[in-house]
């Protein structure tokens, strides 16, 4: 229909008139043997075709030709425009009216269909354009996401380099200085030598903790941090950690506040030990001289909670939301920002939670929960 409508009103009128002539010529030999209404019904067909091909103008032209043909060929006297009988006059008028109505309706429907097809084509083109734009938007979004990820990777790589340059070189520099003094010709008494060797041991342990944190961070990013869960007493882990870090708390006081009936927890002993060690080291780094660091815990529902309090400057509400992100050190801190991210990953691997709040003494309280055994 769309292709035919493309021929225009002139082509439609020519087609319609030609079909009227053909139909009339075919029926003239039998006009005395057929009813008067039969030619009228047949001549409606060219009107329909003309309207479909050429629209409203073509339908009107075909209808006029059909009325003329009906009058000349099928109403006596033949081949003249005179009409003597009343019935013939009524038949001619009715046929003319029917021809006009049919032509108009067919042309109107053809116009509607043509407009609908045009709109369908426009909608199809719009859909294709929208799909193209959506594909382009998705491509740009993927490129933007890739750029953000690469930027984050670069930032973490730079933070890791800063961590290595500061956190590794500082204890190494201290160890090197002490070893150089011990290897020099300067003579030290036993107490001074023991003190210097103790400092070397402390700095070595600090390096070991940092390397362990970096290795665990790589395991976390690779998804290879799998806790070996077994029951153990978490207050004993805390007491051992305090003893190991005794020299780190020189000039500060540490107080253990665990109840005697604290339930056992079920988790990886070494990983939970690292969490407590990192929290204690963080508290020692921020606690002022002569202040107190408290570590304790208790039973909370089906979990056991462990907390570490210090009397430092605390953590602002804004920093609390991001302090557990990798390489995100707190304000005024010179650490790498790895330790707290390790704590969060280990605690969540044990189906637990970790948070930081304000302490009653004005500092910070880090607390984590893991399930009981």
C-alpha positions as CSV (number, residue, x, y, z in Angstrom):
1,X,0.0,0.0,0.0
2,X,2.8,2.4,0.9
3,X,4.5,1.7,-2.4
4,X,1.3,2.2,-4.4
5,X,0.5,5.5,-2.5
6,X,3.9,6.8,-3.7
7,X,2.4,7.1,-7.3
8,X,0.3,10.1,-6.4
9,X,-3.3,11.2,-7.2
10,X,-2.7,11.3,-11.0
11,X,-1.6,7.7,-11.2
12,X,-4.4,6.6,-8.9
13,X,-7.0,8.4,-11.1
14,X,-5.6,6.9,-14.3
15,X,-5.7,3.4,-12.7
16,X,-9.2,3.9,-11.4
17,X,-10.6,5.3,-14.7
18,X,-8.8,2.5,-16.7
19,X,-10.4,-0.1,-14.5
20,X,-13.8,1.6,-14.9
21,X,-13.4,1.4,-18.6
22,X,-12.4,-2.3,-18.5
23,X,-15.2,-3.2,-16.1
24,X,-17.8,-1.4,-18.2
25,X,-16.5,-3.0,-21.5
26,X,-16.7,-6.4,-19.8
27,X,-20.3,-6.0,-18.6
28,X,-21.9,-4.2,-21.6
29,X,-22.5,-7.4,-23.6
30,X,-24.4,-8.8,-20.6
31,X,-26.3,-5.7,-19.4
32,X,-29.7,-7.0,-20.6
33,X,-29.2,-10.3,-18.7
34,X,-28.0,-8.9,-15.3
35,X,-29.8,-6.9,-12.6
36,X,-29.5,-3.1,-12.6
37,X,-27.6,-3.1,-9.3
38,X,-24.9,-5.5,-10.5
39,X,-22.9,-3.0,-12.6
40,X,-23.0,-0.5,-9.7
41,X,-21.5,-3.1,-7.3
42,X,-18.7,-4.0,-9.8
43,X,-17.9,-0.3,-10.5
44,X,-17.3,0.3,-6.8
45,X,-14.2,-1.9,-7.1
46,X,-12.3,0.6,-9.3
47,X,-13.2,3.4,-6.9
48,X,-11.7,1.5,-4.0
49,X,-8.5,0.7,-6.0
50,X,-8.2,4.3,-7.2
51,X,-8.6,5.6,-3.7
52,X,-6.0,3.1,-2.3
53,X,-3.5,4.0,-5.1
54,X,-3.9,7.8,-5.4
55,X,-5.8,9.0,-2.3
56,X,-8.9,11.2,-2.0
57,X,-8.5,13.1,-5.3
58,X,-8.0,9.8,-7.3
59,X,-11.0,8.3,-5.5
60,X,-13.2,11.3,-6.5
61,X,-12.1,11.2,-10.1
62,X,-12.7,7.4,-10.3
63,X,-16.2,7.9,-8.7
64,X,-17.1,10.5,-11.2
65,X,-15.9,8.3,-14.1
66,X,-17.9,5.4,-12.6
67,X,-21.1,7.5,-12.4
68,X,-20.7,8.6,-16.0
69,X,-20.1,5.0,-17.2
70,X,-23.0,3.7,-15.1
71,X,-25.3,6.3,-16.7
72,X,-24.1,5.9,-20.3
73,X,-23.7,2.1,-20.4
74,X,-26.4,0.7,-18.1
75,X,-29.3,3.2,-17.9
76,X,-31.5,3.6,-21.0
77,X,-31.3,5.3,-23.3
78,X,-27.8,4.0,-23.7
79,X,-24.9,6.3,-24.5
80,X,-26.8,9.4,-23.7
81,X,-27.2,11.4,-20.5
82,X,-31.0,11.4,-20.7
83,X,-32.8,9.5,-17.9
84,X,-36.5,9.0,-18.5
85,X,-37.6,6.5,-15.8
86,X,-37.9,7.5,-12.1
87,X,-36.3,4.2,-11.0
88,X,-33.3,4.9,-13.2
89,X,-32.9,8.3,-11.8
90,X,-33.0,7.0,-8.2
91,X,-30.5,4.2,-9.1
92,X,-28.1,6.8,-10.6
93,X,-28.4,9.1,-7.6
94,X,-27.9,6.3,-5.2
95,X,-24.9,4.9,-7.1
96,X,-23.4,8.4,-7.2
97,X,-23.9,8.8,-3.5
98,X,-22.4,5.3,-2.7
99,X,-19.5,6.0,-5.1
100,X,-18.7,9.3,-3.3
101,X,-19.0,7.8,0.2
102,X,-17.0,4.7,-0.6
103,X,-14.3,6.7,-2.4
104,X,-14.1,9.2,0.6
105,X,-13.9,6.4,3.2
106,X,-11.3,4.4,1.3
107,X,-9.2,7.5,0.7
108,X,-9.5,8.5,4.4
109,X,-8.5,5.1,5.5
110,X,-5.6,5.1,3.1
111,X,-4.4,8.4,4.4
112,X,-4.6,7.2,8.0
113,X,-2.7,4.1,7.1
114,X,-0.1,6.1,5.2
115,X,0.3,8.4,8.2
116,X,0.6,5.4,10.5
117,X,3.2,3.8,8.3
118,X,5.2,7.1,8.2
119,X,5.0,7.4,12.0
120,X,6.0,3.8,12.4
121,X,9.0,4.4,10.2
122,X,9.9,7.5,12.2
123,X,9.5,5.6,15.4
124,X,11.7,2.9,14.1
125,X,14.4,5.5,13.1
126,X,14.1,7.1,16.6
127,X,14.4,3.7,18.3
128,X,17.5,3.0,16.2
129,X,19.0,6.4,17.2
130,X,18.1,5.8,20.8
131,X,19.7,2.4,20.7
132,X,22.8,3.9,19.2
133,X,22.9,6.6,21.8
134,X,22.4,4.0,24.6
135,X,25.3,2.0,23.2
136,X,27.4,5.1,23.1
137,X,26.4,6.0,26.6
138,X,27.3,2.5,27.8
139,X,30.6,2.6,26.1
140,X,31.4,6.0,27.7
141,X,30.3,4.8,31.1
142,X,32.6,1.7,30.8
143,X,35.5,4.0,29.8
144,X,34.7,6.3,32.7
145,X,34.6,3.4,35.1
146,X,37.8,2.0,33.7
147,X,39.4,5.4,34.1
148,X,38.2,5.6,37.7
149,X,39.5,2.1,38.5
150,X,42.9,2.9,37.0
151,X,43.0,6.2,38.9
152,X,42.2,4.3,42.2
153,X,44.9,1.7,41.3
154,X,47.4,4.5,40.7
155,X,46.5,6.1,44.0
156,X,46.9,2.9,45.9
157,X,50.1,2.2,44.2
158,X,51.4,5.6,45.1
159,X,50.2,5.1,48.7
160,X,51.9,1.8,48.9
161,X,55.2,3.4,47.7
162,X,54.8,6.1,50.4
163,X,54.1,3.4,52.9
164,X,57.2,1.4,51.9
165,X,59.4,4.5,51.8
166,X,58.3,5.7,55.3
167,X,57.2,2.7,57.3
168,X,60.0,0.4,56.1
169,X,62.9,2.9,55.9
170,X,62.2,4.4,59.4
171,X,62.8,1.2,61.4
172,X,65.6,0.2,59.0
173,X,67.3,3.5,59.6
174,X,67.1,3.0,63.3
175,X,68.4,-0.6,63.1
176,X,71.3,0.5,60.9
177,X,72.2,3.3,63.3
178,X,72.2,1.0,66.3
179,X,74.1,-1.7,64.6
180,X,76.7,0.9,63.4
181,X,77.2,2.1,67.0
182,X,77.5,-1.5,68.2
183,X,80.1,-2.3,65.6
184,X,82.1,0.9,66.3
185,X,85.0,1.0,68.7
186,X,82.8,2.7,71.3
187,X,82.5,0.5,74.4
188,X,79.1,0.2,76.0
189,X,78.3,-1.4,79.3
190,X,76.0,-4.3,79.5
191,X,72.9,-2.3,80.3
192,X,73.3,0.1,77.4
193,X,74.1,-2.8,75.0
194,X,71.0,-4.6,76.2
195,X,68.9,-1.5,75.7
196,X,70.3,-1.0,72.2
197,X,69.6,-4.7,71.3
198,X,66.1,-4.3,72.7
199,X,65.5,-1.4,70.3
200,X,66.8,-3.5,67.4
201,X,64.3,-6.2,68.4
202,X,61.5,-3.7,68.6
203,X,62.2,-2.3,65.2
204,X,62.6,-5.7,63.7
205,X,59.2,-6.7,65.2
206,X,57.7,-3.6,63.8
207,X,59.0,-4.5,60.3
208,X,57.6,-8.0,60.7
209,X,54.2,-6.6,61.5
210,X,54.3,-4.2,58.6
211,X,55.3,-7.0,56.2
212,X,52.6,-9.2,57.6
213,X,50.0,-6.5,57.0
214,X,51.2,-6.0,53.4
215,X,51.1,-9.7,52.7
216,X,47.6,-10.0,54.2
217,X,46.5,-7.1,52.1
218,X,47.6,-8.8,49.0
219,X,45.7,-12.0,50.1
220,X,42.6,-9.9,50.8
221,X,42.7,-8.3,47.3
222,X,43.2,-11.8,45.8
223,X,40.3,-13.2,47.8
224,X,42.6,-15.8,49.4
225,X,42.0,-14.8,53.1
226,X,40.4,-17.9,54.5
227,X,40.1,-18.2,58.3
228,X,41.0,-21.5,60.0
229,X,38.3,-21.4,62.6
230,X,38.8,-23.0,66.0
231,X,37.7,-22.2,69.6
232,X,40.0,-20.1,71.7
233,X,40.0,-17.6,74.5
234,X,40.3,-14.1,73.1
235,X,41.3,-12.5,76.4
236,X,44.4,-14.6,76.4
237,X,45.2,-13.4,72.9
238,X,44.9,-9.8,74.1
239,X,47.1,-10.5,77.1
240,X,49.8,-12.0,74.9
241,X,49.6,-9.1,72.5
242,X,50.0,-6.6,75.3
243,X,53.1,-8.5,76.6
244,X,54.7,-8.5,73.1
245,X,54.1,-4.8,72.6
246,X,55.3,-3.8,76.1
247,X,58.2,-1.7,74.8
248,X,55.8,0.0,72.4
249,X,53.8,1.3,75.4
250,X,56.9,2.7,77.2
251,X,55.7,5.8,79.1
252,X,52.1,4.8,78.8
253,X,49.9,2.5,80.9
254,X,47.9,-0.5,79.6
255,X,44.9,-1.9,81.4
256,X,43.2,-5.2,80.6
257,X,39.4,-5.3,81.4
258,X,38.1,-8.7,80.5
259,X,35.5,-10.6,82.6
260,X,36.6,-13.9,84.1
261,X,33.6,-15.8,82.5
262,X,34.1,-14.4,78.9
263,X,33.0,-17.1,76.4
264,X,35.3,-18.6,73.9
265,X,35.2,-17.4,70.3
266,X,35.5,-19.4,67.1
267,X,38.0,-18.1,64.6
268,X,41.5,-18.0,63.3
269,X,43.9,-17.5,66.2
270,X,46.6,-15.8,64.2
271,X,44.3,-13.5,62.3
272,X,42.4,-12.3,65.4
273,X,45.8,-11.8,67.1
274,X,46.8,-9.6,64.2
275,X,43.6,-7.6,64.6
276,X,44.3,-7.0,68.3
277,X,47.9,-6.2,67.6
278,X,47.0,-3.6,64.9
279,X,44.5,-2.0,67.2
280,X,46.9,-1.8,70.1
281,X,49.7,-0.5,67.8
282,X,47.2,2.2,66.5
283,X,46.3,3.2,70.1
284,X,50.0,3.4,71.1
285,X,50.7,5.6,68.1
286,X,48.0,8.1,69.1
287,X,47.9,8.0,72.9
288,X,49.7,10.9,74.6
289,X,52.6,10.2,77.0
290,X,51.6,9.1,80.5
291,X,48.1,8.3,79.3
292,X,46.2,5.0,79.6
293,X,45.3,2.6,76.9
294,X,42.5,0.2,77.9
295,X,41.6,-3.1,76.2
296,X,38.6,-5.1,77.3
297,X,35.6,-7.0,76.1
298,X,32.3,-8.7,76.9
299,X,29.5,-10.9,75.7
300,X,27.0,-9.2,73.4
301,X,24.2,-11.6,72.4
302,X,25.8,-14.4,70.4
303,X,29.0,-12.5,69.9
304,X,32.0,-11.4,71.9
305,X,33.0,-7.8,71.6
306,X,36.6,-6.6,72.1
307,X,37.4,-2.9,72.4
308,X,40.5,-0.7,72.6
309,X,40.3,2.7,74.2
310,X,42.9,5.5,74.0
311,X,43.1,9.0,75.3
312,X,44.3,10.6,72.1
313,X,42.6,13.2,69.8
314,X,39.9,10.8,68.7
315,X,38.5,10.3,65.2
316,X,36.1,12.9,63.6
317,X,32.7,11.7,62.4
318,X,33.8,12.3,58.8
319,X,37.0,10.2,59.2
320,X,35.0,7.3,60.9
321,X,33.3,6.6,57.6
322,X,36.6,6.0,55.7
323,X,39.2,5.2,58.2
324,X,39.0,1.4,57.4
325,X,39.7,2.0,53.7
326,X,43.2,0.8,52.5
327,X,45.9,3.4,52.7
328,X,43.6,5.9,54.5
329,X,45.5,7.2,57.5
330,X,43.8,9.3,60.1
331,X,44.5,13.0,60.5
332,X,47.9,13.7,61.8
333,X,49.0,10.1,61.4
334,X,52.2,9.1,59.6
335,X,51.2,5.4,59.3
336,X,50.5,3.7,56.0
337,X,46.8,3.2,56.7
338,X,47.0,-0.6,56.0
339,X,46.5,-1.9,59.6
340,X,42.9,-0.9,60.1
341,X,41.9,-2.1,56.6
342,X,43.4,-5.4,57.5
343,X,41.4,-5.5,60.7
344,X,38.1,-4.8,58.8
345,X,38.8,-7.5,56.3
346,X,39.7,-10.1,58.9
347,X,36.7,-9.3,61.1
348,X,34.3,-9.4,58.2
349,X,35.8,-12.8,57.1
350,X,34.8,-14.0,60.6
351,X,31.2,-12.8,60.0
352,X,31.8,-10.0,62.4
353,X,31.7,-6.2,62.5
354,X,34.1,-3.4,63.4
355,X,33.6,0.2,64.2
356,X,35.2,3.3,65.7
357,X,33.4,5.5,68.2
358,X,34.4,8.3,70.6
359,X,35.8,7.2,73.9
360,X,34.5,8.4,77.3
361,X,37.9,9.9,77.9
362,X,37.8,12.0,74.7
363,X,39.9,9.7,72.5
364,X,38.9,6.9,70.2
365,X,37.3,3.5,70.9
366,X,37.8,0.8,68.3
367,X,35.6,-2.2,68.8
368,X,34.9,-5.4,66.9
369,X,32.6,-8.4,67.3
370,X,33.0,-12.0,66.3
371,X,30.7,-15.0,67.0
372,X,31.1,-17.1,70.1
373,X,32.3,-20.7,69.8
